C-alpha cells in the first residue's frame, strides 16, 4: 500500500512554503531587521535561512548524493550555495527567492524515484540512529522550515501582526450574519 511518496512530500512542502511566503509578505520590509533578542536571527536572516535549508538539502541529496555525513564540511557546503543567511536582500528579493527555491526544490522532489528515497545515509559519528533514509532527511527539511515559521509567527505577534492563519480562522468562525 502506497500512502506517502515523492508527490505527497512535494505537495506538503509546497503548502509549508506557501505559508512561509504569506508571513514574509505580511511583515513590513522596515521590520525585516527585527530581532526578538540580540542573539536571535532577524526576520531577514530567518527567511534566508529557510531558503538556504532547501538549497543545502538539494545540494546534498541530488548533486552530491551523499552517503554519509561523517566527512561533510557543512560550513564549506554553505559557502558554495547561491544564497547565504547573512546576505542583504530586499523583501521582494527574499520573497522571490522563497518562491523560486521552493518551486525548484519541490519540482525535483516529486520526480524522485522511491528507490532514491529509501537509500540510507550514515549520520554523523555518535548519532542515534546511525543511519536514516533520504526520505526522512528530506521530511526533516520541511520540519526545519516549520520550526522557523513558528518563530516568525511569534515575531509577527511581537510586531502587532495577526498571523494569516489566525485571520483565516477568525473569518471562518464569524457568525454567518456578521460575514454578510
Secondary structure, 3 states (H helix, E strand, C coil): CCCCCHHHHHHHHHHHHHHHHHHHHHCCHHHCCCCCCCCCCCHHHHHHHHHHHHHHHHHHHHHCCCCECCCCCHHHHHHHCCCCCCCCCCHHHHHHHHHHHHHHHHHHHHHCCHHHHCCEEECCCCCCCCEEEHHHHHHHHHHHHHHHHHHHHHHHHHCCCCCHHHHHHHHHHCCHHHHC
